[in-house]
């Protein structure tokens, strides 16, 4: 009976550690590391030092979120003359392309193909049309934090 009780507590510990304990342990180790060495803050580059960048959005039947995504993309903290927004739609038949070409004309480049070949094929096709040194991929239904693009560029 004692062996089963020990086995039970060991199994419970393993499950706890797997789902919660490992994250807690990593958090504690990071805090200990920060006590000994503070991360040096990196200054954000000025607008004129930022490279041109493409925000690449692959979409399929995303009419419901197109407006919200475009508003989110245009509000990003990145110079408008260096941020190129590219939508690649692959087989959309719900009005996504029409909304992009009417309401957001001039704000984004839209590449449409009527034949549905999948997201990977759309991304491969769209990348042949990109000419900026950096590309940030995002989904149509994923909203990006205002500072995220600048933080990503800072890493490069």
HELIX and SHEET records of a PDB file:
HELIX    1   1 UNK A    2  UNK A   16  1                                  15    
HELIX    2   2 UNK A   17  UNK A   21  3                                   5    
HELIX    3   3 UNK A   22  UNK A   36  1                                  15    
HELIX    4   4 UNK A   47  UNK A   49  5                                   3    
HELIX    5   5 UNK A   66  UNK A   74  1                                   9    
HELIX    6   6 UNK A   96  UNK A  102  1                                   7    
HELIX    7   7 UNK A  119  UNK A  127  1                                   9    
HELIX    8   8 UNK A  148  UNK A  154  1                                   7    
SHEET    1   A 4 UNK A 109  UNK A 113  0                                        
SHEET    2   A 4 UNK A  83  UNK A  90  1                                        
SHEET    3   A 4 UNK A  53  UNK A  59  1                                        
SHEET    4   A 4 UNK A 134  UNK A 139  1                                        
END                                                                             
